[in-house]
Each structure stands twice: as C-alpha cells, then as structure tokens.
Amino acid sequence: MKPKRALSAYLLYNTAKVAELKKTGVEHKDAFKKAGESWKEMTEKEKEPWEKQQAVHQARYAGQVKELEEKGYFMTEDGVKSTDVEITDPRKKYGKNVLLPKRALSAYFFFTGQNIPIIRNDEKCTHMEAGKLAAAKWGSMADKEKKKYEDLHDKDVKRSDKQLEDLMKNGFFMMEDGSKSSDHSAKIKKKKRSKSANTESEHEDEDADEKPKKIKLQKEKK
C-alpha cells in the first residue's frame, strides 16, 4: 500500500463542490463543470482555505513517504499501519487481469432494457429514437410504476455485492452461466494508436522502400 498523493487546492474544492451540487439534483457532469467555473470566479482570498488544506495534505504525504522508506510501513490517517490495512481492490490483490463482477444496473437501465425493443417495434423507429421516447416515458411514470424496476435494481445490487465478497474471499465468484470467474480473464483495452503515429509509421515504411531506389539511381548517374 502506498500513501495517497496530495490533492491540489482546486481538486479539493472541486470534490467538495461537486458533492454539494449533486445533493441538489445536479448531474455529475454538470456539477463538475459548474465547480470549475465557480473556481475561476473566486478571489485569491476565497481560495486560501483550500490552499491551506493542500499544504496539510502535502505535509501528510511527505511524512508518510518518509516513514515508508525508513520503516517499511506508514501510519494512515485512521491511525492504522499501512501493512495492516485490508486490501479491498480485487485488482490489487489478484492482478489487473482478474475478472470483476458486473456492476449492478440502475432501475432506469432495467426499464430501458425491457422497453426500448417494445417501443422500436411499436413505433417502427430507430434505437436512438426509441431511447428518447423511453426516457420521456420514464420521466412521466409514478414512483409506484417504477417500483418493479427498483426491485430489480436492489436484487442486482445484492448479486454484485455477493460476487465481490466471494471474489475477495475465494479468488473467484460463480458466474450466471455456472462457471468460475477464475476460468476467465478480463479484457484489457488496448491503447489506440493516434493517426499521427500511424502516419509517421507509414512514412517510415515508405522511406525504407525508397532508400534503395535512390541509392540505385545515384549509382546509375555516376
């Protein structure tokens, strides 16, 4: 376990502001944007409390790094030795290729998953159009109508939590098809090469092909 890096004054403010805005019903993306805009409008005086928090975090981080180097462990903010902290991330315990349980679907996703195909068939429209109609329908539904989808969500949360618990305890969980998760590997997304990188590579290949031709022509001229 490594010490948590110190956050900047801006990130400390942004994290707190986003959480505050989300409590009022603002979507995460919009909350993040609004927090960024409000930070830009703040005076240096208004930013001081966050800069003081940053200094505290930097001192904590530096102290923990030094302690880790000297003792092989550091004391966490909870007063626990880093070597005694239970690992809760399966990827840190079993490696990045470990297959994780599927996240629990929200009630809304259960609703759209069931209703978009029906709407597409009834309205003879595209998937995107059906999605918009489904969203509108969901927005007009009463809480009582949404309950069955909320129940599906709650059930899926229990499934996800149980699978994660089994994974941390046993190193695997049972999948829906009856196989062990340890018999599968997570798909690691490969980084896409940029177009410029591909273009440079193509030019290099072209240059490699052209060099012998150029040398041959120069010899002929001589």
Secondary structure by P-SEA (a helix, b strand, c coil): ccccccccaaaaaaaaaaaaaaaacccaaaaaaaaaaaaaacccccaaaaaaaaaaaaaaaaaaaaaaaaccccccccccccccccccccccccccccccccccccaaaaaaaacaaaaaaaacccaaaaaaaaaaaaaacccccaaaaaaaaaaaaaaaaaaaaaaaacccccccccccccccccccccccccaaaaaaaaaaaaaaaaaaaaaaaaaaac
